[in-house]
Amino acid sequence: MPAHLIDHKKTLKNAELELHNKFQNITTLFSTAATKVTWDAFRGNQVVMGWKLNGMQRCAAGVYETMPEPPSLAARLLASHLAS
Protein backbone atom coordinates (compact mmCIF):
# COMPACT_ATOMS: atom_id res chain seq x y z
CA MET A 1 0.00 0.00 0.00
CA PRO A 2 1.42 3.43 -0.92
CA ALA A 3 2.63 5.57 1.98
CA HIS A 4 0.15 8.40 1.32
CA LEU A 5 -2.76 5.94 1.56
CA ILE A 6 -1.41 4.53 4.83
CA ASP A 7 -1.16 8.08 6.23
CA HIS A 8 -4.70 8.84 5.03
CA LYS A 9 -5.99 5.67 6.71
CA LYS A 10 -4.25 6.60 10.00
CA THR A 11 -5.71 10.11 9.82
CA LEU A 12 -9.23 8.71 9.34
CA LYS A 13 -8.74 6.24 12.20
CA ASN A 14 -7.56 9.04 14.51
CA ALA A 15 -10.55 11.19 13.51
CA GLU A 16 -12.86 8.24 14.17
CA LEU A 17 -11.43 7.72 17.66
CA GLU A 18 -11.57 11.44 18.47
CA LEU A 19 -15.21 11.73 17.39
CA HIS A 20 -16.12 8.54 19.24
CA ASN A 21 -14.53 9.82 22.46
CA LYS A 22 -16.25 13.21 22.17
CA PHE A 23 -19.56 11.51 21.48
CA GLN A 24 -19.13 9.19 24.48
CA ASN A 25 -18.57 12.24 26.70
CA ILE A 26 -21.79 13.81 25.40
CA THR A 27 -23.83 10.61 25.89
CA THR A 28 -22.46 10.28 29.43
CA LEU A 29 -23.71 13.79 30.23
CA PHE A 30 -27.18 13.05 28.87
CA SER A 31 -27.49 9.36 29.80
CA THR A 32 -30.41 10.03 32.14
CA ALA A 33 -32.43 11.95 29.53
CA ALA A 34 -35.60 10.42 28.11
CA THR A 35 -34.05 10.46 24.66
CA LYS A 36 -30.61 8.95 24.46
CA VAL A 37 -28.56 9.38 21.33
CA THR A 38 -26.23 6.48 20.71
CA TRP A 39 -23.07 6.12 18.69
CA ASP A 40 -23.62 3.58 15.95
CA ALA A 41 -20.95 3.95 13.29
CA PHE A 42 -18.37 6.21 11.75
CA ARG A 43 -16.66 5.15 8.54
CA GLY A 44 -14.62 7.42 6.28
CA ASN A 45 -16.49 10.66 5.71
CA GLN A 46 -19.85 9.21 6.77
CA VAL A 47 -21.16 9.61 10.31
CA VAL A 48 -24.20 7.51 11.14
CA MET A 49 -25.86 8.08 14.48
CA GLY A 50 -29.03 6.57 15.88
CA TRP A 51 -31.60 7.69 18.35
CA LYS A 52 -33.64 5.83 20.93
CA LEU A 53 -36.90 6.86 22.55
CA ASN A 54 -39.14 4.47 24.51
CA GLY A 55 -41.53 2.73 22.15
CA MET A 56 -40.02 4.33 19.06
CA GLN A 57 -37.41 3.16 16.59
CA ARG A 58 -33.68 3.47 16.38
CA CYS A 59 -31.62 3.91 13.24
CA ALA A 60 -28.46 1.80 13.43
CA ALA A 61 -26.42 2.33 10.28
CA GLY A 62 -29.60 2.53 8.22
CA VAL A 63 -31.29 -0.52 9.77
CA TYR A 64 -34.47 0.26 11.68
CA GLU A 65 -35.48 -1.92 14.57
CA THR A 66 -38.38 -1.55 16.96
CA MET A 67 -37.38 -0.77 20.50
CA PRO A 68 -39.44 -2.56 23.18
CA GLU A 69 -41.80 -0.35 25.15
CA PRO A 70 -41.48 -0.41 28.93
CA PRO A 71 -44.52 -1.81 30.76
CA SER A 72 -47.09 0.86 31.54
CA LEU A 73 -48.20 1.57 35.09
CA ALA A 74 -51.52 -0.15 34.39
CA ALA A 75 -49.76 -3.27 33.09
CA ARG A 76 -47.48 -3.38 36.16
CA LEU A 77 -50.42 -2.97 38.56
CA LEU A 78 -52.37 -5.71 36.78
CA ALA A 79 -49.35 -8.03 36.84
CA SER A 80 -48.78 -7.45 40.57
CA HIS A 81 -52.50 -7.97 41.28
CA LEU A 82 -52.55 -11.24 39.32
CA ALA A 83 -49.34 -12.42 41.01
CA SER A 84 -50.78 -11.97 44.53
C-alpha positions, 0 to 999 in steps of 0.5 A, a space after each residue: 500500500 502506498 505511503 500516502 494511503 497509509 497516512 490517510 488511513 491513519 488520519 481517518 482512524 484518529 478522527 474516528 477515535 476522536 469523534 467517538 470519544 467526544 460523542 461518548 462524553 456527550 452521551 455520558 452527560 445526557 445518559 439520564 435523559 428520556 431520549 438517548 442518542 447512541 453512537 452507531 458507526 463512523 466510517 470514512 467521511 460518513 457519520 451515522 448516528 441513531 436515536 432511541 426513545 421508549 416505544 419508538 425506533 432506532 436507526 443503526 447504520 440505516 437498519 431500523 429496529 423496533 425498541 421494546 416499550 417499557 410496561 405501563 403503570 396499568 400493566 405493572 399494577 395488573 401483573 402485581 395484582 394477578 401475582 398476589 
